[in-house]
Structure formats: C-alpha cells, structure tokens
Amino acid sequence: MHKVRDRFCLSAVGLLGIVVFTSGCSGSRAQTASSGVPDLSGIWLGKAVQSLSPSDPTAKKPGAEGDIPYTPWALARMKAERPATGPHATLENTTDPALKYADPDGYPRASIHPMRFKIVQTPDYIYQLWEYNESWRQIALNRPHSEVPDISWFGESVGKWEGDTLVVDSVGFKDSTWLDPIGHPHSEDLHITERIRRVDHETLVFDFTFDDPKAYTKPWNGEVTFKLKTDGIMTENIYTISDELNFRQRFLNEKPSIPIRPSH
Amino acid sequence: MRNRVIALGALLLAAPLFAHHGGTSLYDTSKELAQEATVSEFQWTNPHVEVGLDAKGNSGKVRHWLLELPSPPVLVNQGWNRKSLQQGDVIKVSFYPAKSGASVGWLLTLTKADGSQLVGHSKQQ
C-alpha cells in the first residue's frame, strides 16, 4: 500500500512540476510541518453536499432558504436552474453545466462530491488534487493576487497562515459554474475567503465566506468538514464523451451520434 | 488538417449529448424491487459502474437487467473494488426500476452468496 501511495505522490510531482514537501507523502503523520505551520497534507473525504446553505443542506427549498441573501438577479437565476441530482432532478432539461456540458465543477463545488481530494503542502504552495475529473488548484502562499487575474474555472487563490488557520483568498471565477449541485449562482466578481483548519488529527474544516455584490446583498457563509483517509487510495474519475455515449446507448437505448470508441 | 476539422466537428456534434444520466430522474423511486439474480457482467467504469443480471421472474422466464451504481471513487469508499462481483455470482439485489419500463435500474443493495452485503446508491427520501 505504501508503494501505491508513494507512486501517487511521485505522479503528483510529475504532473505539477513541484517538489513535494516530504511529510505529505510519508507514512508518518505530523500535525505540524517542520516549518512550524500546521500540516494539512493528506487524503480527505467529505459527505455529499447538495446545498451550501447552512439551514438547507439537503436542498429542500432552493431559492427560499432564508439564509442566502439573493439579489433579484441571483434569485431569478436560481429559480431558473434545473439541477440534475437531488430531489428536484430532471434529466432532459437539466441546466447543470457540469453534467450538461461536462464543464469543470469550479470551486467550491469540486470539493463537495462524496469523493476524495489530496492536499500536497510545500512551503510556497498548497495543492488540492481532486479525484473528481482529476482536477486541481493551487494556493500560492504569502503572495498578492496577480495584477489582472484570469477568469477561470477554479479561480486564482492566494493564502497565508494566521496561527493554526490557513486563510485563502480567491477571485477570478467563471460565472457559469455553480457553487453547489443545487445551483447557487455567482458572478465573475465572486470573492471567496476560506478559513481552513485542521481541528484535530482526523478532521479538516473549510469555512467559506462568499462575497459577490452582484449575486448576494451581503456576504454569506458555508462550512464543510472532511475526514482523513489513511489507506493512500486515490481512484480515477474522468468523465469522457466515449463513456457517456456508451452509458446512454446501454441505459437509454440512444443511438450514438458518433461511433463509440471500442474498448480494447 | 482535414481529419482534425472532422474530429472537431464530431466533438461539437457530440457535446449536447452530455445531458448526463440525471441521477434518479430515470427511475421510479417509489418502487423498490428485490430479485435473486445471476451476474452476467460487472463493468468497473465511469461515469457509473454497471452490473448486468439475469433474474428469473415468477413465470420462470429470465429477464436481463442492467443496473447502474455510483462511480468507482464513491464505491471504493463503500468497500467495493473492480473484483467485487464475478460473472456467475448468485446475488440478491434491490433496486429502483426505470420509469420507462425498460430493464434498467438504480442499484441500492446487494447480498452475495456468503452473506456479505454491499451498498450501492442511497435510498431516496
């Protein structure tokens, strides 16, 4: 099992071109990295979250939660969305960009699948590697945002340590992504502040503040908790056209528009 | 170059088809079926793991079912792996059938011949 874990760590190094802070991939687990800051590295798993609304996590009343301060623009958008999972699911008419177009989930939605992510921690950067669609983001430490941040799926993130808490500031999000599977919207002006804390050896808590004046009349908060997984396993999950065509042919009896890649 | 243009065109044509399976919307979540069945195939694949089953109905006629499970990373957390089922395994299975009447379903739980149980999708509230 250690070989598998080490191989994954080496793959991460190859993929990202970084030097992995060795405590992140060793068999022993330290609460505090040798640089004196907390060690967040490891594989983490949370529960499936339908909605980031603290009062309505299972999304029973999307758009009328009471704790989400929608602007009229955001409320209209929220009411028009048709999620593809959960109690309000639709198949043919979903507007979920991640499922309709295979768009990347964006952030923080990427973290709230019931799938794992790995944190790789170096002195200058922290990397979050998700199983879901094999996607990742980097958090640059102790640096300002770039002068003109790109608009991107996962935004631009910078962070700094405040005691035992990693405070992450992110901007530059593509406005087509949803914050969560129920469809909470945002604009390109979205600014996320995260306070990330390892509250005990087994538990990592992300506290989000969403500040987006176009979408919300005031900042609002969501919180997600993750548990440490020590088996070293990260499983591939890549969503391809060929797999989707195969699924739709077999389950929906739909004729594929292009020949399905044969599996050899 | 021409081949690249054709390939890109095919990709664009295929893109709208990504309206993906849609979770439970295909299935009748008010109706949970329980069957004893023989595994005919087990595909450990994305977007969803697939199980093919042959189940004998009350009339004695065998019906072939194709059931979907969550994707591999989710199942790993529930104790599955790509060898959890083998062709020929006799299992007891519960699932939501398709609303359309097609022989496809949404797998909830299965019990193997040795009594061990594996959980697939969560039941809908």
Contacts between the chains, C-beta under 8 A, distances in Angstrom:
chain1	res1	chain2	res2	distance
A	45	B	77	6.3
A	58	B	125	7.9
A	84	B	20	6.5
A	84	B	22	5.0
A	84	B	23	6.1
A	84	B	25	7.6
A	85	B	22	7.7
A	85	B	23	4.1
A	85	B	24	7.9
A	86	B	23	7.2
A	87	B	124	7.7
A	87	B	125	7.4
A	89	B	22	5.7
A	89	B	23	4.8
A	89	B	24	6.1
A	89	B	25	4.3
A	90	B	22	6.5
A	90	B	25	5.7
A	91	B	19	7.0
A	91	B	21	7.2
A	91	B	22	3.2
A	91	B	25	4.3
A	91	B	26	6.1
A	92	B	19	6.4
A	92	B	22	7.8
A	94	B	19	6.2
A	94	B	20	7.9
A	94	B	22	6.2
A	99	B	18	7.1
A	99	B	19	7.1
A	99	B	20	4.1
A	99	B	22	7.5
A	100	B	18	5.8
A	100	B	19	5.2
A	100	B	20	7.2
A	101	B	15	6.6
A	101	B	18	5.5
A	102	B	15	7.9
A	102	B	18	4.9
A	102	B	20	7.8
A	113	B	74	8.0
A	114	B	70	8.0
A	114	B	74	5.4
A	114	B	77	6.9
A	115	B	71	7.9
A	115	B	73	4.4
A	115	B	74	6.3
A	115	B	77	8.0
A	116	B	73	6.5
A	116	B	77	7.6
A	131	B	73	4.5
A	132	B	73	7.3
A	233	B	76	6.1
A	235	B	72	5.1
A	235	B	73	4.0
A	235	B	76	5.0
A	236	B	46	7.7
A	236	B	72	7.1
A	236	B	73	7.7
A	237	B	46	5.8
A	237	B	71	5.4
A	237	B	72	6.5
A	237	B	73	4.8
A	238	B	46	6.2
A	239	B	46	6.3
A	239	B	47	5.7
A	240	B	46	7.3
A	241	B	11	7.1
A	241	B	14	5.2
A	241	B	15	7.8
A	241	B	17	7.7
A	241	B	18	7.4
A	243	B	45	6.4
A	243	B	46	5.2
A	243	B	47	5.7
A	244	B	17	6.8
A	244	B	18	6.1
A	244	B	20	6.3
A	244	B	47	6.4
A	245	B	14	7.1
A	245	B	17	6.8
A	246	B	45	7.9
A	247	B	21	6.3
A	247	B	47	6.0
A	247	B	48	6.5
A	247	B	50	7.9
A	247	B	68	7.9
A	248	B	17	6.8
A	248	B	21	7.7
A	250	B	50	7.0
A	250	B	66	6.0
A	250	B	104	7.9
A	251	B	21	6.9
A	251	B	26	7.4
A	251	B	66	6.5
A	251	B	68	6.5
A	251	B	104	5.0
A	252	B	26	7.7
A	253	B	102	6.8
A	254	B	17	7.9
A	256	B	17	7.9
A	257	B	10	7.9
A	257	B	13	5.4
A	257	B	14	5.5
A	257	B	17	6.1
A	258	B	10	4.7
A	258	B	13	6.9
A	258	B	14	5.5
